[in-house]
Amino acid sequence: MTISLNSPIAPDLEKLTNYLKQVNESGWYTNFGPLHQQLTERLEEYLGVENLLLVSNGTLALQVAYKTLGIKSAITSPFSFVATTSSLLWQGIDTQFCDIDNYSYNLSVSKVEEALNQTPDVNGVVATHVYGNPCDVEGFDKLASKHNIKVVYDAAHAFGIKVDGKSVLNFGDASILSFHATKVFHTVEGGAIVFKRKADYEKAKQLINFAIVNGEITDVGINAKLNEYQCAVGLTILDDIDHILSHRAELFSLYQDNLTGLVDLPQWHSLANTNGAYLPICLNSTEELAAVAAELSESGIQYRPYFKPSLDSVFPQVRHGNLEVSRDISRRVLCLPLHFNLTREDVLKVTSTVKKGL
Ligand SMILES: Cc1ncc(COP(=O)(O)O)c(C=O)c1O
């Protein structure tokens, strides 16, 4: 039997139907309706944040965040999902890559600092909490004050992650989440931006509704609103979120127990919890990766080289210096199955299959 890499959470149909009935009865299908309001409030409370703006997907969340904060020239990581960089290029933002840290696989604060010293025009950094593992947020905080830059975190993987008890979404000028069906919490498609400042939240809320304010067009806006049917999915799933996150985190730690010392796992932020969003392993060589991949395929276990390739090979127009860590890690990394419908037995089957390939 196949063990799938991912498996989206199916919302409880009875609960979902109740929410959908409310939408049909109110006749308010989109444009900041009552379910949008409820989901916003419940997410703010659950995540421990303020100024959370729901949007139609994580990619638009990034684009709207850049526009709201006035980012014109940015540094980002080549070791992320393509949208982290493509969103910058789509906005016409002058973009450069810096390398990642060898242990966490997150954008390196020291490499960014070197680049900032050479390119004073840069006014933004976009850093991904890769696999949900928090970046060096304190390091980026210091850099932001010293160089007067905006920091946007791509927190698409970091739902429910805290650093020393404080939501990771509270760092930087803005953080974005993705609520795509494959994420730990989802609205089929969807996302959110968490702003540090209320004024930015207010501005972004106008931008995602064509920048129309009291009937007047006030700026170049876009349509990035999350509709009521999708909010219904979110509200339904949110009821079970503790259970979902704890099951995933338990499987994550079972993987760790069985693989630590045999393969490299990204070094997790020492003050952060885990949400079991992904299970990346880094093999010693591309040959070892091929051997492990062959064993997994033979046993019907899905895997994904993620993130591959290092994005500098996809976007030659993006300037960069030395990116040897990103290039190296992206050739040796594999994500193993991890989702809510996975069992402990599945994890043990996956880990014993990985061991056969080592
Ligand atoms: C790191 C990262 N950033 C951005 C996105 C884009 O989110 P969305 O698919 O909701 O547009 C994703 C989605 O998979 C992601 O993994």
The ligand as a Gaussian input file, in Angstrom:
#p B3LYP/6-31G(d) Opt

LIG

0 1
 C        7.531000      28.681000       1.811000
 C        6.299000      28.982000       1.013000
 N        6.044000      30.247000       0.664000
 C        4.957000      30.592000      -0.049000
 C        4.039000      29.639000      -0.449000
 C        2.874000      30.055000      -1.282000
 O        1.647000      29.815000      -0.646000
 P        0.332000      29.575000      -1.509000
 O        0.425000      28.208000      -2.115000
 O       -0.763000      29.658000      -0.476000
 O        0.250000      30.658000      -2.523000
 C        4.238000      28.303000      -0.103000
 C        3.265000      27.294000      -0.521000
 O        3.443000      26.143000      -0.597000
 C        5.409000      27.949000       0.635000
 O        5.668000      26.677000       0.970000

